[in-house]
């Protein structure tokens, strides 16, 4: 009896989802998730997983000074990099939280913790004040959740509601917050301190499908 109860308290599932934002930006993601159903009625969900996310920023997008020491200091400190056709892949370990309201309805939140990113090098334009200059950029390679402006790299998080069609299949809809980040080949920004990291924060609507194993 104990072995059966324990087996029913764990779930594994695959998620395929897409998100759409303003200005032709979008993302697609696939994730493998492993969660525990906990509590007396097993309504709470806590788990981990791995997520591969692809982000496209549309024809062009302005990226802003990323380090917290600069970004938290106000607009006077922030320079920009204009990236043509930004596109970034990120693979991250993530954390899942959820609550099962009924047999059919649940809601939750997930967030990337740590991982890496890759993508093509691009020739962007660095803009500091009234001056601009060419600036080769690549996706920031190391991703780490530290909290808002202290985050590093490319990180995905989603608030969602799920409808469970049957024990093997569910659909979801939600709001995605995604940080995409590029690193310039040199520290193109010098004031108020040298900097080579530039970030864009996206908020997009997302939808997806879950396959339970």
C-alpha positions in Angstrom: 0.0 0.0 0.0 2.8 2.5 0.9 4.6 1.7 -2.4 1.4 2.4 -4.4 0.8 5.7 -2.6 4.3 6.8 -3.2 4.2 5.9 -7.0 1.0 8.0 -7.4 2.6 11.0 -5.8 5.1 11.5 -8.7 4.5 12.7 -12.2 6.6 13.1 -15.3 5.5 15.0 -18.4 6.7 16.7 -21.5 5.6 20.2 -22.4 5.5 21.8 -25.9 4.6 25.5 -25.8 4.8 28.7 -27.8 4.6 32.4 -26.8 3.8 35.5 -28.7 4.7 39.1 -27.8 4.7 42.5 -29.4 6.7 43.5 -32.5 6.8 40.0 -34.1 8.7 38.5 -31.2 8.0 35.0 -30.1 9.4 32.0 -28.4 9.0 28.2 -28.5 10.0 25.8 -25.8 10.1 22.1 -25.0 10.6 20.9 -21.4 10.9 17.6 -19.5 9.4 17.9 -16.0 9.5 15.7 -12.9 7.2 16.7 -10.0 6.0 15.4 -6.7 2.4 15.7 -5.6 2.5 16.5 -1.9 0.2 17.2 1.0 -2.6 15.1 2.5 -4.7 15.4 -0.7 -1.7 15.7 -3.0 -2.9 19.0 -4.4 0.5 20.8 -4.2 3.1 20.2 -6.9 6.8 20.7 -6.5 9.5 19.6 -9.0 12.3 20.3 -11.4 13.0 19.8 -15.1 15.0 20.9 -18.1 13.8 23.4 -20.7 15.1 24.3 -24.1 13.8 27.7 -25.3 14.2 29.5 -28.6 13.6 33.2 -28.7 13.2 35.4 -31.8 13.0 39.2 -31.3 11.7 40.1 -34.7 13.4 42.2 -37.3 15.4 44.2 -34.7 15.3 45.0 -31.0 17.1 47.4 -28.6 18.9 45.7 -25.8 19.7 47.7 -22.6 22.6 47.7 -20.1 22.1 44.5 -18.1 24.3 44.6 -14.9 22.3 45.6 -11.8 25.0 48.1 -10.9 24.1 50.0 -14.0 20.5 49.1 -14.7 19.4 50.1 -11.1 21.0 53.5 -11.4 18.4 55.1 -13.7 18.1 55.9 -17.4 21.2 58.2 -17.4 23.4 55.1 -16.9 21.8 52.9 -19.5 23.2 52.5 -23.0 21.7 50.3 -25.8 22.7 47.8 -28.4 20.5 47.5 -31.5 20.5 43.8 -32.6 19.1 42.8 -36.0 17.0 39.7 -36.0 17.9 38.6 -32.5 17.6 34.8 -32.0 18.8 32.8 -29.0 18.7 29.2 -27.8 18.9 28.5 -24.1 18.9 25.2 -22.2 18.3 25.6 -18.4 17.5 23.6 -15.3 14.2 24.9 -13.9 11.9 24.8 -10.8 8.2 24.0 -10.9 5.4 24.9 -8.4 1.7 24.1 -8.9 -1.6 23.5 -7.2 -4.4 21.1 -8.3 -7.7 22.8 -7.6 -9.8 20.0 -9.0 -9.2 16.9 -11.0 -9.4 18.9 -14.2 -8.0 22.4 -13.2 -4.5 23.3 -11.9 -2.3 26.4 -11.9 1.3 27.1 -11.2 4.6 28.8 -11.9 8.0 27.7 -13.3 11.3 29.5 -13.6 14.7 28.8 -15.1 17.5 28.5 -12.6 20.8 27.8 -14.3 22.1 26.8 -17.7 23.7 27.9 -20.9 22.8 29.7 -24.2 24.0 29.7 -27.8 23.3 31.3 -31.1 24.9 33.1 -34.1 27.2 36.0 -33.7 25.7 39.2 -35.1 26.9 42.7 -36.0 24.9 45.1 -33.9 25.1 48.8 -33.3 26.2 50.1 -29.9 24.5 53.4 -28.9 26.0 55.5 -26.1 24.5 58.9 -25.8 24.4 60.5 -29.3 27.2 58.2 -30.6 26.9 54.8 -32.2 29.4 52.3 -33.5 29.4 48.7 -34.8 29.5 46.0 -32.1 29.7 42.2 -32.7 27.5 40.4 -30.2 26.8 36.8 -29.2 24.1 35.4 -26.8 25.4 35.5 -23.2 26.6 31.9 -22.7 26.0 31.5 -18.9 22.6 31.8 -17.4 21.9 32.2 -13.6 18.8 33.2 -11.7 19.7 35.8 -9.1 16.7 38.1 -9.0 15.5 40.7 -11.5 18.3 43.0 -12.5 20.8 40.7 -10.8 19.9 37.8 -13.2 22.6 36.8 -15.7 21.9 35.5 -19.2 18.8 34.1 -20.8 16.0 32.9 -18.5 12.4 31.9 -19.0 9.5 31.9 -16.5 5.8 31.3 -16.8 2.6 31.7 -14.8 0.0 29.3 -16.1 -3.4 27.6 -15.8 -3.8 24.0 -17.0 -6.9 22.0 -18.0 -6.4 18.2 -17.7 -8.2 16.5 -20.6 -7.4 13.0 -19.3 -4.6 11.4 -17.2 -2.2 11.5 -20.2 -3.0 14.9 -21.7 -3.5 18.5 -20.6 -3.4 22.0 -22.2 -2.1 25.2 -20.6 -2.3 29.0 -21.1 -0.4 31.7 -19.3 2.0 34.7 -19.2 5.7 34.2 -20.0 8.4 36.5 -18.7 11.6 36.0 -20.7 15.0 37.7 -20.3 17.2 37.6 -23.4 20.7 38.8 -23.3 23.6 39.5 -25.6 27.3 40.0 -24.8 29.4 42.3 -26.9 32.9 41.3 -28.0 34.5 44.1 -26.0 33.3 46.3 -23.1 31.8 48.9 -25.4 30.1 50.8 -22.5 32.6 52.6 -20.3 30.4 54.8 -18.1 29.4 54.6 -15.3 31.5 51.4 -15.4 32.8 49.0 -18.2 30.1 46.7 -19.5 29.6 44.2 -22.2 26.1 42.7 -21.3 22.8 44.0 -22.7 19.3 42.6 -22.0 15.8 42.7 -23.2 12.8 41.8 -21.0 9.8 40.3 -22.8 6.3 39.6 -21.5 4.3 37.3 -23.8 1.1 35.2 -23.9 1.8 31.5 -24.0 -0.1 28.3 -24.7 1.0 24.7 -24.7 0.2 21.0 -24.5 1.4 18.5 -21.9 2.0 14.8 -22.4 2.1 12.7 -19.1 4.0 9.5 -18.9 
